[in-house]
Amino acid sequence: DGVSDRDFVVEFLLWASMFLMHLSQMAEDLIITNMLKGVIIDDAYANGSSLMPQKKNPDGLELLRGKAGIMMGKAVGVLATLKGLPRAYNKDLQEDKVPLFEAVDTVKDCIAIATGIIATMKPKPENLMKALCPEMLATDLADYLVRKGVPFRETHHISGACVRLAEETDTSIDALTLEQLQKIDPRFEQDVMKVWDYEVSVERKKSIGGTAKTSVLRQIEECISFANSLQDVFN
């Protein structure tokens, strides 16, 4: 029945929920990075603590994170209203207006806040580097042997053995000697020590969606192109 159908409302609310879920995940990443002093959030989107003067609360990011749950509640609320209705118009359906209109305003506001935070945010490379740990490169150790023709299903276990050895000897995995690595697997050679370079690790991943600079720039270009195509549609 056309007068009782509210699929378009539910679809928009579900899309808005998923969009804000992704925005919330980004906000959480930045909240943690802010806590590690890896980024500086502009004062327009952060407030000092009322108790601890050295603390900077990322209010804008926390609000973005909070709005995601509220949006999901709106979607579930409308679905709960619809699920018990017969296929005709009922007065219950007037309750679709508030969550729908509020959702539109919320999404617009969240986009504006997220844009402002990202545009004014300043990274602190030296602190971001401090947050890195050699264990992050354990997969690169496995990939090293893959490049020498060893199947990943095997190198995964070899890399795991290296991690265990580092833990058992209470040392950092990048401090393991070539001799120690070769005791685990003789196919490790001197050039394995080049694995413990974060920048090389990043630049090696050049596939679509990878972390290499060329790949990231390509993704940015595609996002900008997609955004411009939407402007053409709505204009």
N, C-alpha and C positions, 0 to 999 in steps of 0.2 A: 504494500500500500504506500503510494507516494507521500501521503501526508504524515505518515508515521516514520518514514525512513530518516535516520540521523547518522547514516554511515559516514557522510562527509564530515560531520562534527567529530566522530570518533577517530577517523583517519587523521584529521588535523591534530587532535590531541595526542594521538600515539606518535605522530611525527614529531610534535613539539617535545614530547617526553624523551624520545630518543635523541633529539638534537641537544636538549639540555643535559641529558645523561653524558654525552660526549664532552660538552662544555664543562660539566662538573668534574669529569676525569682530568681534563686539562687543568682546571682550577686546583685540584688536589695535588697534581704534580708540582705546580708552581708554589702552592702553600708549603710543601715539603722543601722545595728548593729555596724558598724564602727563609725558612727556618734554619737551613744550612748556610745562610748568607751568600747563596749563589746568585741571587738577583736582588736588585733594589726596586721595590715597589714605590711608585710615585706617591707623595703625600696626599694627592687628590683621591687615592683609592686605598689608603691605609691610615690607621690611627695609632698613636702611642698608647701603651698600656697605662691604666689608671694607677697601677701599683708599681710596675717595673719600668723605669724610664728608658732602659736600653732595648726594650721589646717593641717591635713594630708589628701591629696586628694587620694582616691582609684582609681588611673588611670586605672589599669588593669581591675578592675571590671566594671568601666564605659565604657571601650572599648568593653568588652564582651556584655554589655547591648546594646550598639549601633550597634554591628554587627548583632544582631538578626533582626532588622528592615531592614538592607541592604539585608540580605539573603531572607527575605520575598519578597522584591522588585524584586530580581532576578527571583524567582519562578513566580511571577505575570507577569513579563516581558516576559518570555518564553511562558507562557500560552497565553498572548495577541498576540504574534507573530503567534502561531499555530492556533488560533481560526479562522482566516480568510483565511487559505490556503486550496486549493483543495487537493484531495488525490493523490498527485504526488510530485516529488521533485521540490522545488522552491529555488531560491537563498537566500530567507529569512532564510532558515534553517541553513545557515552558522553562524547565530547569536546565535546558541545554545552553541558554543564552549567557548566563553569568560565567560559567567555566570557559566557554568558547571565547568570549570577548576579553576576559582576563588573560587567557592564554596568549592571544594576539599581542596584547600590551606587554606581557611578561617577556615574550620572545624578543620583541623589539628592544625593550630595555636591557635585556641580558646581552644582546648583540652589541649595543652601544657601550655597555660597561666593559665587556671583554675586549672590544676594539680599543678603548681608552687605556686599559691596563697594559695590553701588549704594546701599544704605540709608545707609551711613556716608560715602560720597564727597561731597566739597565742591567745587563749581565755583569757578573764579576768573575772573569775567567780564572783568576788565581784560586778562588774558593771552589769553583766548579771542578778544577783539576784535583783539589784536595779530596773531593768526594769520590774520586775514582779509586778502585782497588784492583790489584792484579788478577784476582780470582774471576773478575769479569771476562778475562781473556782465555778462560779455560776452553771455551768452544773454539777459539782461534788455534789453540794447541791441537785440538782434534782435526781442525781443517788443514793444519800444516801437514799432517800425515795423509789426509785425503788427497792433497795435491801431489803426493808421492805415490798415489795409486792404491792406498789402503782404504777399504770400504768404511763408510762412516759408522756403520753398525759396530765395527771393531774399534775404530778410533775413539768413539764415545766412551767405551769402557777403559781404554788406555788413558784418556784424559782424566777420567774419574780416579784412576789409580794414582795419578800425579797429584791430584787434589788431596787424596787421602794421605799420601806421603808428606805433603806440606803440613797438613794438620798434625800428623803423628810426630813430626820433627819440630813442631811449633815454629815454622818458618813461613815466609811468604812464598807463594808458588813461583814467582819470578826469580827467587833466590836459589832455587834448585839448580844444582850443577849439571853440566852435560853428562857427567858420569852417572849421577843419580837417575837422570831421565833415561839413559841408555840401559840401565839395569831393569827398568820397567819395559822398555822396548828398544831394541838395538837400531831401529830405523831412524831414530832421532839423530840428527847431525848438527854440526856447529852452527849452521844458520838458523836453528830453532830459536836461538836467543833473540832473533829479530822479532819474534812473535810478541814480545812484551812491550810493544810500542802502540799506545792508544790511537795515535793519529793514523798509523799504517792500518790498524784494524778497521777504523772507520772508513778509510778511503778504499779498502779492498772490496767493500760491499757495494757494487755498482749496478745491481739489478734494479728493476722497477720497484720503487718503494724503499730502496736501500739507503744507507747512511752516507755514502760518498757525496762530496760536495756537488759534483756534477748531477748526481741523481736527485739530491734535494732541490737544487736550482730548477731542474726539469719539472719536479712536482709543483714548485711554486709557480712556474710559468703556466702549467696546466690549470692550476686553481684560479689564477688571474684570468686566463682565457675563458674558463667556465663562468666566472663571475661576470665578465663582460658580455658573454652570450645571454645571461639572464637579464642584464640591463637592456639589451636590445629587444628582448621579448616583452618586457614590461613597459618599455618606452614606446 
